[in-house]
Amino acid sequence: MADVCSISVPVEALSQTFRQTQKKVTKALQGVGGGVAAAAEAGESPAAFRARLRGMIAELEALQQDAARGGAAEQRQIARAQARASFTASGPAGPTDWAWHGRLLNVALTEYLLKSGDHEAAQSLAEEAGLAGFLDAEVYATIESVELALRSGDCTKALQWCSDNASRLRRLNSPLVFQLTLQEFVELVRAGDPAAALSFAREKLSAFATEPEYSHDYQVAMATIALSDPETSTIPEYAALFGAGRWDELARLFQREVRRAYGMSVKGLLDVTVQAGLCALKTRACVCAAPDASNGNGNGVGVGVGDNGGDGGAGDGAGDGAGDG
């Protein structure tokens, strides 16, 4: 049930917001401290020192605003996690607790609408049903935006997301950063700029060369520099790098790694619920076939109904069990 309510999503979002705020604060404070030390060593004039101080004050004020926005975002994420934990802990009072089950259905529909990209409908339903704590609109909007960028041939947003979630992706041993960096290299080769491609490989791609899981793909990519026209190559490994389906593959990889990072299930609650309901229905396919009458054991279970409304009894060997009525 905890997975159903996606408690892990606001928790991971909270962790990400905290890390981003911490990085900004650390960087800004280091800059201010370095500026004070540099001013003291340089022996600046009072006017120059006052100007430097005004700049530092402006930086600290901007930092205060960033920290306030981060704090507000953290409070929203904490509230979402608390709402989901409370709902999960409460549980239904019984099988006929329709209020609880109806709320769960609204949660499932909200999640389905978000995954389908219909954010306005999800927002309206969440407001009407009082499910603000179950709405991860920012997360799904980011996912949708990055996927669209990837399918349009742009890695920038995806790489930024990877930078914001670097520690989490490292713990998951995710291949996403490597594949995106590899694609940037491929685009430089496609553009016919081998010098820029080599420079990029030395700066950003070579770090993956010694890792066993990436070394083969690294070698294949580096070999494309020697090809006169890698886009028309008939060698499968080269064709896969430059093929039209490469960007769709990256978009699918991003979607998979986002689910892993946020602890999302592959199938949504609505999908699982509908499938479970269909499996529970008693259809003709659910009825076991009667034993073959030719075995002569006479143990076939009757499923028929008599002409006059009598119950179908045990078959006399045929297994049809038509009642006598």
Backbone as numpy.savetxt, mean C-alpha at the origin, in Angstrom:
# Nx Ny Nz CAx CAy CAz Cx Cy Cz
-9.56 -9.35 13.15 -10.38 -8.14 13.15 -9.52 -6.88 13.15
-8.35 -6.96 13.81 -7.45 -5.81 13.81 -7.01 -5.48 12.40
-6.80 -6.54 11.60 -6.40 -6.32 10.21 -7.54 -5.71 9.42
-8.78 -6.14 9.75 -9.95 -5.61 9.06 -10.05 -4.10 9.23
-9.81 -3.61 10.42 -9.93 -2.19 10.70 -8.66 -1.42 10.38
-7.63 -2.10 9.89 -6.40 -1.44 9.42 -5.80 -0.52 10.47
-5.64 -1.03 11.68 -5.03 -0.23 12.73 -3.59 0.13 12.35
-2.94 -0.76 11.62 -1.55 -0.53 11.26 -1.36 0.68 10.36
-2.40 1.07 9.60 -2.25 2.19 8.66 -2.00 3.52 9.40
-2.86 3.93 10.34 -2.56 5.18 11.05 -1.31 5.09 11.92
-1.00 3.90 12.44 0.20 3.74 13.25 1.45 3.97 12.41
1.48 3.38 11.22 2.64 3.58 10.33 2.69 5.02 9.83
1.53 5.62 9.55 1.50 7.02 9.13 2.02 7.92 10.25
1.68 7.59 11.48 2.18 8.35 12.63 3.69 8.26 12.72
4.21 7.07 12.53 5.65 6.87 12.58 6.35 7.66 11.48
5.75 7.67 10.28 6.33 8.41 9.17 6.33 9.92 9.44
5.22 10.44 9.94 5.14 11.87 10.26 6.17 12.26 11.31
6.32 11.42 12.33 7.30 11.70 13.38 8.71 11.73 12.81
9.04 10.78 11.95 10.39 10.74 11.37 10.66 11.98 10.53
9.68 12.38 9.73 9.86 13.56 8.88 10.05 14.82 9.72
9.24 14.99 10.76 9.38 16.16 11.63 10.72 16.15 12.35
11.11 14.99 12.80 12.40 14.87 13.49 13.56 15.27 12.58
13.51 14.83 11.32 14.57 15.19 10.37 14.63 16.70 10.16
13.47 17.32 10.00 13.43 18.76 9.78 13.98 19.53 10.98
13.57 19.11 12.17 14.02 19.79 13.39 15.53 19.64 13.55
16.03 18.43 13.36 17.47 18.18 13.51 18.27 19.01 12.51
17.83 19.01 11.26 18.54 19.76 10.22 18.53 21.25 10.51
17.37 21.78 10.91 17.27 23.21 11.17 18.12 23.62 12.37
18.10 22.84 13.43 18.89 23.18 14.62 20.39 23.08 14.35
20.77 22.12 13.56 22.19 22.03 13.18 22.61 23.24 12.37
21.73 23.71 11.47 22.04 24.89 10.67 22.17 26.14 11.53
21.27 26.30 12.49 21.34 27.47 13.36 22.59 27.43 14.23
22.87 26.26 14.80 24.06 26.14 15.62 25.34 26.39 14.84
25.39 25.87 13.62 26.55 26.10 12.77 26.70 27.56 12.40
25.57 28.24 12.17 25.62 29.66 11.82 26.16 30.51 12.96
25.75 30.20 14.19 26.25 30.95 15.36 27.75 30.75 15.52
28.19 29.49 15.37 29.63 29.21 15.51 30.43 29.90 14.42
29.91 29.89 13.18 30.62 30.53 12.07 30.71 32.03 12.29
29.65 32.64 12.81 29.65 34.08 13.06 30.67 34.45 14.14
30.76 33.60 15.16 31.70 33.89 16.23 33.15 33.78 15.76
33.41 32.79 14.90 34.77 32.61 14.40 35.17 33.69 13.40
34.20 34.15 12.61 34.51 35.13 11.56 34.69 36.54 12.12
34.23 36.78 13.33 34.34 38.11 13.90 33.57 39.15 13.11
32.30 38.85 12.82 31.48 39.75 12.01 31.18 41.05 12.76
30.86 42.05 11.99 30.46 43.33 12.57 29.10 43.18 13.23
28.75 44.04 14.15 27.44 43.95 14.82 26.27 43.95 13.84
26.36 44.78 12.80 25.26 44.85 11.82 25.11 43.52 11.09
26.25 42.95 10.68 26.20 41.67 9.96 25.70 40.56 10.88
26.12 40.60 12.14 25.69 39.58 13.08 24.18 39.67 13.34
23.68 40.92 13.46 22.23 41.09 13.65 21.45 40.56 12.44
21.96 40.81 11.25 21.30 40.29 10.03 21.29 38.77 10.03
22.41 38.17 10.48 22.47 36.71 10.55 21.45 36.19 11.57
21.34 36.88 12.70 20.38 36.46 13.73 18.95 36.55 13.22
18.65 37.60 12.47 17.29 37.72 11.91 16.98 36.54 10.98
17.96 36.14 10.21 17.76 34.97 9.33 17.52 33.71 10.13
18.28 33.56 11.23 18.09 32.38 12.08 16.72 32.38 12.74
16.27 33.55 13.17 14.94 33.65 13.78 13.86 33.26 12.78
14.01 33.71 11.53 13.04 33.34 10.48 13.03 31.83 10.26
14.22 31.21 10.27 14.29 29.76 10.10 13.62 29.03 11.25
13.83 29.52 12.47 13.23 28.88 13.64 11.71 29.05 13.65
11.22 30.21 13.18 9.77 30.41 13.10 9.15 29.47 12.08
9.84 29.30 10.95 9.35 28.35 9.94 9.36 26.93 10.49
10.40 26.62 11.26 10.48 25.30 11.88 9.34 25.09 12.86
9.00 26.13 13.61 7.89 26.04 14.57 6.58 25.74 13.86
6.36 26.37 12.71 5.14 26.11 11.95 5.12 24.68 11.41
6.27 24.21 10.91 6.34 22.83 10.42 6.06 21.85 11.56
6.64 22.13 12.73 6.44 21.24 13.88 4.97 21.24 14.32
4.32 22.41 14.24 2.91 22.49 14.61 2.05 21.68 13.64
2.36 21.79 12.35 1.60 21.00 11.36 1.84 19.50 11.57
3.08 19.14 11.86 3.38 17.74 12.13 2.66 17.24 13.37
2.62 18.08 14.41 1.92 17.69 15.64 0.43 17.49 15.41
-0.17 18.37 14.60 -1.60 18.23 14.30 -1.86 16.93 13.52
-0.98 16.63 12.57 -1.12 15.40 11.80 -0.97 14.17 12.70
-0.04 14.23 13.63 0.14 13.12 14.57 -1.10 12.92 15.43
-1.72 14.00 15.87 -2.93 13.89 16.69 -4.07 13.24 15.90
-4.19 13.60 14.62 -5.23 12.98 13.78 -4.98 11.47 13.65
-3.73 11.11 13.44 -3.41 9.69 13.27 -3.60 8.91 14.56
-3.28 9.52 15.69 -3.51 8.87 16.98 -5.01 8.65 17.20
-5.81 9.67 16.86 -7.26 9.56 17.02 -7.82 8.43 16.15
-7.29 8.30 14.93 -7.75 7.22 14.04 -7.40 5.86 14.62
-6.19 5.73 15.11 -5.78 4.45 15.69 -6.63 4.10 16.90
-6.94 5.09 17.74 -7.76 4.86 18.93 -9.18 4.45 18.54
-9.75 5.12 17.52 -11.12 4.79 17.08 -11.19 3.36 16.58
-10.19 2.93 15.84 -10.20 1.57 15.28 -9.96 0.53 16.36
-9.05 0.85 17.29 -8.79 -0.09 18.38 -10.04 -0.25 19.25
-10.76 0.85 19.50 -11.97 0.81 20.31 -13.05 -0.02 19.63
-13.22 0.19 18.33 -14.24 -0.56 17.58 -13.90 -2.05 17.56
-12.61 -2.36 17.36 -12.18 -3.75 17.32 -12.39 -4.43 18.67
-12.07 -3.70 19.76 -12.18 -4.28 21.10 -13.63 -4.49 21.51
-14.52 -3.63 21.04 -15.93 -3.73 21.47 -16.58 -5.00 20.94
-16.48 -5.24 19.65 -17.08 -6.43 19.06 -18.59 -6.38 19.12
-19.27 -7.27 18.39 -20.74 -7.28 18.42 -21.26 -7.91 19.70
-22.42 -7.43 20.15 -23.05 -8.00 21.35 -23.60 -9.39 21.08
-23.80 -9.71 19.82 -24.31 -11.01 19.42 -24.51 -11.05 17.93
-24.94 -12.17 17.38 -25.12 -12.28 15.93 -26.19 -11.34 15.39
-27.06 -10.85 16.25 -28.13 -9.94 15.78 -27.85 -8.49 16.17
-26.61 -8.18 16.48 -26.25 -6.79 16.79 -26.08 -6.04 15.47
-27.23 -5.67 14.88 -27.22 -5.10 13.54 -26.55 -3.72 13.51
-26.58 -3.00 14.60 -25.93 -1.69 14.63 -24.42 -1.84 14.44
-23.83 -2.79 15.14 -22.38 -3.02 15.02 -22.03 -3.54 13.63
-22.83 -4.52 13.16 -22.56 -5.09 11.84 -22.78 -4.05 10.73
-23.78 -3.19 10.93 -24.00 -2.13 9.94 -22.84 -1.15 9.89
-22.27 -0.87 11.05 -21.10 0.01 11.09 -19.91 -0.65 10.39
-19.75 -1.95 10.61 -18.68 -2.68 9.95 -18.87 -2.67 8.43
-20.12 -2.80 7.98 -20.39 -2.74 6.56 -20.02 -1.38 5.99
-20.33 -0.31 6.71 -19.95 1.03 6.25 -18.43 1.20 6.19
-17.73 0.59 7.15 -16.26 0.60 7.12 -15.76 -0.08 5.84
-16.36 -1.23 5.53 -15.95 -1.98 4.33 -16.23 -1.18 3.07
-17.39 -0.53 3.00 -17.73 0.26 1.82 -16.81 1.47 1.68
-16.48 2.11 2.81 -15.57 3.25 2.77 -14.21 2.85 2.24
-13.70 1.73 2.74 -12.41 1.23 2.27 -12.46 0.90 0.77
-13.56 0.26 0.33 -13.69 -0.11 -1.07 -13.70 1.14 -1.97
-14.42 2.16 -1.55 -14.49 3.39 -2.34 -13.12 4.07 -2.43
-12.38 4.06 -1.33 -11.04 4.65 -1.34 -10.13 3.88 -2.30
-10.17 2.56 -2.23 -9.32 1.76 -3.10 -9.71 1.91 -4.57
-10.99 2.21 -4.81 -11.46 2.38 -6.18 -11.17 3.78 -6.71
-10.66 4.67 -5.87 -10.34 6.03 -6.29 -11.49 7.01 -6.17
-12.62 6.58 -5.64 -13.78 7.46 -5.48 -13.72 8.11 -4.10
-12.81 9.06 -3.93 -12.55 9.64 -2.62 -13.70 10.51 -2.12
-14.38 11.19 -3.03 -15.49 12.05 -2.61 -16.63 11.23 -2.02
-16.95 10.12 -2.67 -18.01 9.25 -2.15 -17.60 8.64 -0.81
-16.33 8.27 -0.69 -15.85 7.71 0.58 -15.94 8.76 1.69
-15.59 10.01 1.37 -15.66 11.09 2.35 -17.10 11.32 2.79
-18.03 11.33 1.83 -19.44 11.55 2.15 -19.99 10.44 3.04
-19.66 9.19 2.69 -20.13 8.06 3.49 -19.55 8.10 4.89
-18.26 8.42 5.00 -17.61 8.47 6.31 -18.24 9.54 7.19
-18.55 10.69 6.60 -19.17 11.77 7.38 -20.58 11.39 7.81
-21.32 10.78 6.89 -22.71 10.41 7.20 -22.77 9.32 8.26
-21.82 8.36 8.22 -21.85 7.23 9.14 -21.01 7.46 10.39
-20.37 8.63 10.49 -19.53 8.91 11.65 -18.28 8.06 11.69
-17.64 7.93 10.54 -16.46 7.07 10.42 -15.20 7.85 10.08
-15.10 9.07 10.60 -13.91 9.88 10.30 -12.63 9.18 10.74
-12.71 8.38 11.80 -11.52 7.68 12.28 -11.10 6.52 11.42
-11.91 6.18 10.41 -11.60 5.04 9.54 -11.25 5.50 8.12
-11.07 6.79 7.93 -10.85 7.33 6.60 -9.36 7.64 6.41
-8.71 6.87 5.56 -7.29 7.08 5.25 -7.15 7.76 3.89
-7.86 8.86 3.72 -7.91 9.52 2.41 -6.53 9.97 1.96
-5.71 10.51 2.88 -4.39 11.02 2.49 -3.51 9.90 1.97
-3.57 8.75 2.63 -2.73 7.61 2.23 -3.12 7.14 0.84
-4.43 6.96 0.60 -4.87 6.46 -0.70 -4.68 7.50 -1.80
-4.82 8.78 -1.46 -4.57 9.83 -2.47 -3.11 9.82 -2.89
-2.21 9.62 -1.93 -0.78 9.54 -2.25 -0.49 8.34 -3.14
-1.07 7.20 -2.78 -0.86 5.98 -3.57 -1.33 6.18 -5.00
-2.53 6.75 -5.15 -3.09 6.96 -6.48 -2.23 7.93 -7.29
-1.76 9.00 -6.64 -0.94 10.00 -7.33 0.37 9.39 -7.82
1.01 8.59 -6.98 2.29 7.98 -7.36 2.09 6.97 -8.48
1.03 6.18 -8.39 0.76 5.19 -9.43 0.53 5.86 -10.78
-0.24 6.94 -10.79 -0.49 7.65 -12.05 0.82 8.20 -12.63
1.68 8.72 -11.76 2.96 9.25 -12.22 3.82 8.13 -12.82
3.83 6.98 -12.18 4.63 5.87 -12.70 4.11 5.39 -14.05
2.81 5.28 -14.18 2.25 4.83 -15.46 2.44 5.87 -16.56
2.75 7.11 -16.14 3.05 8.17 -17.11 4.54 8.28 -17.40
5.35 7.41 -16.76 6.77 7.40 -17.03 7.58 8.35 -16.16
7.15 8.57 -14.92 7.86 9.50 -14.03 8.09 8.83 -12.68
9.38 8.75 -12.28 9.75 8.10 -11.02 9.84 9.07 -9.85
9.72 10.37 -10.10 10.02 11.38 -9.08 9.20 11.20 -7.81
7.88 11.09 -7.94 7.01 10.96 -6.76 7.26 9.66 -6.02
7.49 8.59 -6.77 7.74 7.30 -6.14 9.04 7.33 -5.35
10.08 7.95 -5.89 11.35 8.04 -5.18 11.23 8.92 -3.94
10.41 9.97 -4.01 10.19 10.81 -2.85 9.49 10.02 -1.75
8.50 9.22 -2.14 7.81 8.37 -1.16 8.80 7.39 -0.53
9.70 6.83 -1.35 10.70 5.91 -0.82 11.63 6.62 0.16
11.98 7.86 -0.12 12.83 8.63 0.78 12.13 8.87 2.12
10.84 9.17 2.07 10.08 9.41 3.30 9.90 8.15 4.12
9.96 6.99 3.47 9.75 5.71 4.16 10.98 4.81 4.08
12.15 5.43 4.01 13.39 4.68 3.77 13.65 3.61 4.84
13.49 3.98 6.10 13.80 3.02 7.17 12.86 1.82 7.14
11.58 2.08 6.85 10.61 0.99 6.78 10.91 0.06 5.60
11.26 0.61 4.47 11.57 -0.20 3.30 12.83 -1.03 3.51
13.80 -0.46 4.23 15.02 -1.23 4.53 14.69 -2.43 5.42
13.83 -2.23 6.40 13.45 -3.34 7.27 12.72 -4.43 6.50
11.97 -4.04 5.51 11.23 -5.01 4.69 12.08 -5.62 3.59
13.31 -5.12 3.44 14.19 -5.57 2.36 13.50 -5.41 1.00
12.89 -4.25 0.81 12.09 -3.99 -0.39 12.97 -3.72 -1.61
12.61 -4.25 -2.77 13.35 -3.99 -4.00 12.92 -2.72 -4.72
11.99 -1.97 -4.12 11.38 -0.84 -4.83 12.40 0.24 -5.17
13.25 0.62 -4.21 14.22 1.69 -4.46 15.17 1.28 -5.59
15.64 0.04 -5.57 16.54 -0.42 -6.63 15.87 -0.37 -7.99
14.65 -0.86 -8.08 13.97 -0.91 -9.37 13.69 0.49 -9.92
13.35 1.42 -9.06 13.11 2.80 -9.51 14.42 3.46 -9.96
15.50 3.24 -9.20 16.79 3.80 -9.57 17.28 3.18 -10.87
17.04 1.89 -11.02 17.40 1.20 -12.27 16.66 1.80 -13.45
15.39 2.13 -13.25 14.60 2.70 -14.34 15.11 4.09 -14.73
15.56 4.87 -13.76 16.15 6.16 -14.09 17.39 5.99 -14.96
18.19 4.98 -14.65 19.37 4.67 -15.47 18.93 4.26 -16.88
17.92 3.42 -16.97 17.43 2.96 -18.28 16.96 4.14 -19.12
16.30 5.11 -18.50 15.81 6.26 -19.26 16.97 7.10 -19.81
18.07 7.17 -19.08 19.25 7.89 -19.59 19.84 7.14 -20.78
19.86 5.82 -20.72 20.34 5.02 -21.85 19.40 5.19 -23.04
18.11 5.18 -22.78 17.12 5.36 -23.85 17.30 6.71 -24.54
17.67 7.72 -23.74 17.85 9.07 -24.29 19.13 9.20 -25.11
19.95 8.14 -25.14 21.18 8.18 -25.94 22.28 9.00 -25.30
22.34 8.99 -23.96 23.36 9.75 -23.24 24.17 8.80 -22.36
25.09 8.02 -22.95 25.85 7.03 -22.17 26.73 7.65 -21.09
27.26 8.85 -21.34 28.11 9.50 -20.34 27.30 9.82 -19.08
26.11 10.38 -19.27 25.25 10.68 -18.12 24.79 9.40 -17.42
24.55 8.36 -18.22 24.14 7.08 -17.64 25.24 6.49 -16.77
26.49 6.54 -17.24 27.61 6.02 -16.46 27.82 6.83 -15.18
27.71 8.14 -15.30 27.85 9.00 -14.13 26.76 8.70 -13.10
25.54 8.51 -13.58 24.42 8.19 -12.69 24.64 6.83 -12.03
25.14 5.86 -12.81 25.37 4.52 -12.27 26.43 4.55 -11.16
27.51 5.31 -11.38 28.55 5.40 -10.35 28.03 6.07 -9.08
27.16 7.06 -9.26 26.68 7.84 -8.12 25.59 7.13 -7.32
24.64 6.51 -8.01 23.45 6.00 -7.33 23.20 4.50 -7.49
23.64 3.92 -8.60 23.29 2.53 -8.87 24.35 1.55 -8.40
25.60 1.99 -8.33 26.68 1.07 -8.00 26.56 0.51 -6.58
25.83 1.20 -5.70 25.67 0.72 -4.33 24.94 -0.62 -4.27
24.16 -0.93 -5.31 23.40 -2.18 -5.34 24.18 -3.31 -6.01
25.34 -3.00 -6.62 26.04 -3.98 -7.44 26.54 -5.18 -6.64
26.87 -4.97 -5.37 27.43 -6.05 -4.57 26.37 -6.85 -3.81
25.12 -6.45 -3.94 24.05 -7.18 -3.24 23.56 -8.33 -4.13
23.61 -9.55 -3.63 23.31 -10.73 -4.47 21.97 -10.66 -5.20
20.94 -10.13 -4.53 19.61 -10.14 -5.14 19.48 -9.12 -6.29
20.43 -8.19 -6.37 20.34 -7.15 -7.40 21.48 -7.20 -8.42
22.51 -7.98 -8.15 23.71 -7.94 -8.99 23.43 -8.34 -10.43
22.57 -9.34 -10.65 22.29 -9.77 -12.02 21.59 -8.67 -12.81
20.54 -8.08 -12.22 19.82 -7.01 -12.90 20.74 -5.81 -13.15
21.64 -5.55 -12.22 22.60 -4.45 -12.39 23.49 -4.71 -13.59
23.99 -5.92 -13.71 24.88 -6.27 -14.83 24.14 -6.18 -16.17
22.89 -6.66 -16.19 22.10 -6.58 -17.41 21.90 -5.12 -17.83
21.57 -4.27 -16.86 21.33 -2.86 -17.17 22.60 -2.19 -17.67
23.74 -2.47 -17.05 25.00 -1.86 -17.48 25.37 -2.30 -18.90
25.01 -3.51 -19.25 25.34 -4.01 -20.59 24.57 -3.27 -21.68
23.45 -2.65 -21.34 22.66 -1.97 -22.37 23.37 -0.74 -22.93
24.35 -0.23 -22.20 25.10 0.93 -22.70 25.85 0.58 -23.99
26.27 -0.68 -24.10 27.04 -1.10 -25.27 26.17 -1.37 -26.49
24.86 -1.39 -26.33 23.97 -1.68 -27.46 23.73 -0.42 -28.28
23.74 -0.59 -29.59 23.51 0.57 -30.46 22.07 1.06 -30.36
21.11 0.13 -30.24 19.70 0.50 -30.11 19.03 -0.48 -29.15
19.18 -0.27 -27.84 18.65 -1.24 -26.87 17.13 -1.41 -26.92
16.40 -0.40 -27.38 14.94 -0.49 -27.42 14.44 -1.54 -28.40
15.23 -1.83 -29.42 14.80 -2.82 -30.42 15.44 -4.17 -30.21
16.13 -4.36 -29.10 16.81 -5.62 -28.84 15.79 -6.75 -28.72
16.17 -7.91 -29.25 15.30 -9.08 -29.16 15.68 -9.99 -28.00
16.73 -9.62 -27.27 17.12 -10.39 -26.10 16.11 -10.11 -24.99
15.46 -11.13 -24.45 14.36 -10.92 -23.50 14.69 -10.01 -22.32
15.89 -10.17 -21.74 16.23 -9.37 -20.56 16.32 -7.89 -20.88
16.87 -7.56 -22.07 16.96 -6.15 -22.47 15.60 -5.62 -22.89
14.84 -6.46 -23.60 13.52 -6.03 -24.06 12.60 -5.73 -22.88
12.74 -6.48 -21.77 11.90 -6.24 -20.60 12.18 -4.88 -19.97
13.44 -4.45 -19.99 13.79 -3.16 -19.40 13.24 -1.99 -20.20
13.19 -2.14 -21.52 12.78 -1.04 -22.39 11.36 -1.21 -22.93
10.67 -2.27 -22.53 9.33 -2.53 -23.04 8.29 -1.58 -22.49
7.15 -1.51 -23.18 6.07 -0.61 -22.78 5.44 -1.01 -21.46
5.53 -2.29 -21.12 4.92 -2.77 -19.87 5.76 -2.55 -18.63
6.95 -2.00 -18.81 7.85 -1.81 -17.67 7.26 -0.85 -16.63
6.63 0.22 -17.08 6.08 1.20 -16.14 4.88 0.64 -15.39
4.07 -0.16 -16.07 2.96 -0.83 -15.38 3.48 -1.79 -14.32
4.58 -2.46 -14.64 5.19 -3.38 -13.68 5.68 -2.62 -12.44
6.27 -1.44 -12.66 6.74 -0.63 -11.53 5.56 -0.14 -10.68
4.45 0.22 -11.34 3.27 0.67 -10.61 2.71 -0.45 -9.74
2.69 -1.66 -10.28 2.22 -2.81 -9.48 3.16 -3.10 -8.31
4.46 -2.99 -8.56 5.44 -3.20 -7.50 5.27 -2.15 -6.40
5.05 -0.91 -6.80 4.84 0.15 -5.81 3.60 -0.14 -4.97
2.52 -0.54 -5.62 1.28 -0.85 -4.88 1.51 -1.97 -3.89
2.26 -2.99 -4.30 2.53 -4.11 -3.40 3.38 -3.69 -2.20
4.40 -2.87 -2.45 5.29 -2.45 -1.37 4.60 -1.47 -0.42
3.69 -0.66 -0.93 2.91 0.22 -0.06 2.07 -0.61 0.90
1.44 -1.65 0.38 0.64 -2.52 1.25 1.51 -3.13 2.35
2.69 -3.56 1.96 3.59 -4.15 2.96 4.01 -3.11 3.99
4.32 -1.92 3.53 4.80 -0.87 4.44 3.72 -0.46 5.45
2.47 -0.39 5.00 1.38 0.02 5.88 0.65 -1.14 6.53
1.05 -2.36 6.21 0.38 -3.52 6.80 -1.02 -3.74 6.26
-1.27 -3.32 5.02 -2.59 -3.50 4.42 -2.74 -4.92 3.88
-3.97 -5.44 3.93 -4.23 -6.75 3.34 -4.38 -6.60 1.83
-4.10 -7.67 1.11 -4.20 -7.63 -0.35 -5.65 -7.44 -0.78
-6.55 -8.16 -0.12 -7.98 -8.04 -0.44 -8.65 -7.18 0.62
-9.56 -6.35 0.18 -10.29 -5.48 1.10 -11.34 -6.23 1.89
-11.85 -5.57 2.91 -12.86 -6.18 3.77 -14.12 -6.54 2.99
-14.54 -5.68 2.06 -15.76 -5.96 1.29 -15.57 -7.20 0.43
-14.41 -7.33 -0.22 -14.14 -8.51 -1.05 -14.20 -9.79 -0.22
-13.54 -9.75 0.94 -13.51 -10.94 1.80 -14.91 -11.29 2.30
-15.68 -10.27 2.67 -17.03 -10.51 3.20 -17.95 -11.12 2.14
-17.91 -10.55 0.93 -18.75 -11.08 -0.16 -18.36 -12.51 -0.50
-17.07 -12.79 -0.58 -16.62 -14.14 -0.89 -17.04 -15.13 0.19
-16.92 -14.72 1.45 -17.35 -15.59 2.55 -18.85 -15.86 2.48
-19.64 -14.82 2.16 -21.08 -15.00 2.05 -21.46 -15.93 0.92
-20.79 -15.79 -0.22 -21.09 -16.67 -1.35 -20.73 -18.11 -1.04
-19.61 -18.29 -0.33 -19.21 -19.66 0.02 -20.20 -20.30 1.00
-20.84 -19.47 1.83 -21.77 -20.01 2.83 -23.13 -20.36 2.25
-23.45 -19.83 1.06 -24.75 -20.12 0.46 -24.83 -21.59 0.04
-25.98 -22.19 0.27 -26.17 -23.58 -0.13 -26.72 -23.64 -1.55
-25.84 -23.85 -2.47 -26.25 -23.98 -3.87 -26.19 -25.45 -4.26
-26.61 -25.75 -5.48 -26.57 -27.13 -5.96 -25.15 -27.68 -5.94
-24.17 -26.78 -6.17 -22.78 -27.23 -6.18 -22.31 -27.64 -4.79
-23.03 -27.20 -3.75 -22.64 -27.55 -2.38 -23.17 -28.91 -1.95
-24.12 -29.49 -2.70 -24.73 -30.76 -2.32 -23.87 -31.89 -2.85
-23.49 -32.81 -1.97 -22.67 -33.94 -2.38 -23.48 -34.84 -3.32
-22.82 -35.36 -4.31 -23.48 -36.27 -5.24 -23.86 -37.56 -4.52
-25.02 -38.10 -4.88 -25.48 -39.35 -4.27 -24.61 -40.50 -4.75
-24.43 -41.53 -3.91 -23.64 -42.71 -4.34 -24.28 -43.37 -5.54
-23.46 -44.01 -6.32 -23.92 -44.69 -7.53 -24.82 -45.86 -7.14
-26.00 -45.92 -7.78 -26.96 -46.99 -7.46 -26.40 -48.36 -7.81
-25.44 -48.39 -8.73 -24.94 -49.68 -9.19 -24.12 -50.40 -8.14
-23.74 -49.70 -7.06 -22.94 -50.39 -6.05 -23.79 -51.31 -5.18
-25.14 -51.08 -5.27 -26.07 -52.00 -4.63 -26.08 -51.97 -3.12
-25.48 -50.95 -2.51 -25.47 -50.94 -1.05 -26.72 -50.34 -0.45
-27.51 -49.63 -1.31 -28.79 -49.14 -0.83 -28.70 -48.07 0.21
-27.54 -47.37 0.29 -27.37 -46.37 1.34 -27.52 -44.94 0.82
-28.03 -44.76 -0.40 -28.17 -43.41 -0.93 -29.12 -42.58 -0.09
-28.77 -41.36 0.18 -29.60 -40.48 1.00 -30.58 -39.76 0.10
-31.85 -39.82 0.41 -32.86 -39.20 -0.42 -32.88 -37.70 -0.30
-33.04 -37.01 -1.41 -33.16 -35.57 -1.41 -34.45 -35.12 -2.07
-35.26 -36.09 -2.49 -36.47 -35.74 -3.22 -37.65 -35.46 -2.30
-38.73 -34.96 -2.87 -39.96 -34.68 -2.14 -41.08 -35.41 -2.83
-41.92 -36.06 -2.06 -43.02 -36.82 -2.62 -44.02 -35.95 -3.36
-44.80 -36.59 -4.25 -45.77 -35.86 -5.05 -46.79 -35.15 -4.20
-47.12 -35.74 -3.04 -48.15 -35.15 -2.20 -47.57 -34.42 -1.00
-46.30 -34.05 -1.11 -45.72 -33.24 -0.03 -44.98 -34.03 0.99
-44.88 -35.40 0.81 -44.15 -36.19 1.79 -42.67 -35.93 1.70
-41.97 -36.18 2.79 -40.53 -35.99 2.83 -39.85 -37.12 2.08
-38.79 -36.78 1.36 -38.01 -37.81 0.67 -37.30 -38.67 1.69
-37.47 -39.97 1.60 -36.83 -40.86 2.55 -35.56 -41.44 1.99
-35.04 -42.43 2.67 -33.82 -43.08 2.21 -34.12 -43.85 0.96
-33.21 -43.77 -0.01 -33.40 -44.47 -1.26 -33.29 -45.97 -1.09
-33.95 -46.73 -1.95 -33.90 -48.18 -1.88 -32.81 -48.73 -2.78
-31.74 -47.98 -2.88 -30.66 -48.45 -3.74 -30.41 -47.51 -4.87
-31.39 -46.71 -5.26 -31.19 -45.77 -6.36 -30.56 -44.50 -5.87
-30.71 -44.16 -4.62 -30.12 -42.95 -4.07 -30.94 -41.71 -4.37
-32.05 -41.83 -5.16 -32.85 -40.65 -5.44 -33.73 -40.31 -4.25
-34.17 -41.34 -3.59 -35.00 -41.16 -2.39 -36.27 -40.40 -2.66
-36.97 -40.64 -3.77 -38.23 -39.93 -4.00 -39.24 -40.40 -2.97
-39.91 -39.54 -2.27 -40.88 -39.91 -1.23 -42.13 -40.52 -1.84
-42.82 -41.27 -1.01 -44.04 -41.90 -1.46 -45.21 -40.95 -1.43
-45.02 -39.82 -0.69 -46.12 -38.88 -0.64 -47.19 -39.30 0.33
